[in-house]
Amino acid sequence: MAESGKVMAGLTVKSLKKHPSLVPLLAAVGLGAVGATYYLARLSQNTDTSWNKKTNPYPWQNTAFNEQRKFYAARHDYKDLKKPEGRPDI
């Protein structure tokens, strides 16, 4: 807030009625913030990320062979993969 107690234009519903051109801008910024939050939350579920080093310091060893852990897999269908002969069970 400024010293005079006025709020910047576009931050209240009353001022948005006077300046309707700010609505798409606020919607785009809000959508971007939600999308970035979703993407960071999705990345935090990766097997390369270890949040609990005491009980599970190596979570990438618990990943199944045919489990998809990528955000988007364009060419591979992980459900149909078969385990190679020489790969040991960890």
Secondary structure, DSSP 8 states (H G I E B T S, - for coil): --TTS---TTSSHHHHHH-TTHHHHHHHHHHHHHHHHHHHHHHTTSTT--S-TTT-S-GGGG--TT---SS--SS--GGG----TT----
